[in-house]
């Protein structure tokens, strides 16, 4: 199998994907835990495949430049790879309900995934037990937000999956990428 | 059929997570409680308030102590007119209960008899 070359067109597409993601993130910052980034990561992974890797790297780097530093940077380093990998692995799944539920579950466990960072902090500070209790407390305290995140992700995917996937698939064919 | 099973599993998982919150989340206590609120603004001088309160959450106890807060979503931005703006100078309001950093926001942090709350204007020094 012949390896595909990284073309100028790919760079342009990746740039546009990052710009859309960043704009979506900033636009919805006012609504706590309602976001489009999860949706975009999944849909980019499904439609534009490996390019999502570069999108995430650039997106996280730009976030780190734009926002004040904090624990969130550590979380952002790993958190967006999860929906990306799911999108890459289950590329053949084309069911709106499945993707809505996957996106919803990702929102539901977003806090749990973020609490892994607090586990690490707690572990460094006071050992395994302290790490676990810190992570658990952080996860539990954020569950109301996770439930909102779950509902938001579910609805966003339910509403946007079909039109956006269709549009992106069309763009991909037009650009022959 | 497979989708129906997936939907049921999805709802069950949501229920389990919500159940975990009700089982292990913050528990409020009805009735009168005596609590101490130590408030330190940007002058660095602490003011101590000892109050008897029926408030279930820290926000209520703060109001009773005469601390007027302003919030953005659930994040406290200003107390008694003093704004902490992380974007501007890395300042924020830090909340402690019995010397532990509060795991909950002021609208969720339960108040128990004998609790000592510290509310401090803090500048991040990372």
Boltz contact constraints between the chains, C-beta under 6 A:
constraints:
  - contact:
      token1: [A, 32]
      token2: [B, 73]
      max_distance: 6.0
  - contact:
      token1: [A, 68]
      token2: [B, 86]
      max_distance: 6.0
  - contact:
      token1: [A, 68]
      token2: [B, 87]
      max_distance: 6.0
  - contact:
      token1: [A, 97]
      token2: [B, 3]
      max_distance: 6.0
  - contact:
      token1: [A, 101]
      token2: [B, 10]
      max_distance: 6.0
  - contact:
      token1: [A, 108]
      token2: [B, 17]
      max_distance: 6.0
  - contact:
      token1: [A, 137]
      token2: [B, 103]
      max_distance: 6.0
  - contact:
      token1: [A, 140]
      token2: [B, 24]
      max_distance: 6.0
  - contact:
      token1: [A, 140]
      token2: [B, 25]
      max_distance: 6.0
  - contact:
      token1: [A, 141]
      token2: [B, 103]
      max_distance: 6.0
  - contact:
      token1: [A, 141]
      token2: [B, 104]
      max_distance: 6.0
  - contact:
      token1: [A, 143]
      token2: [B, 21]
      max_distance: 6.0
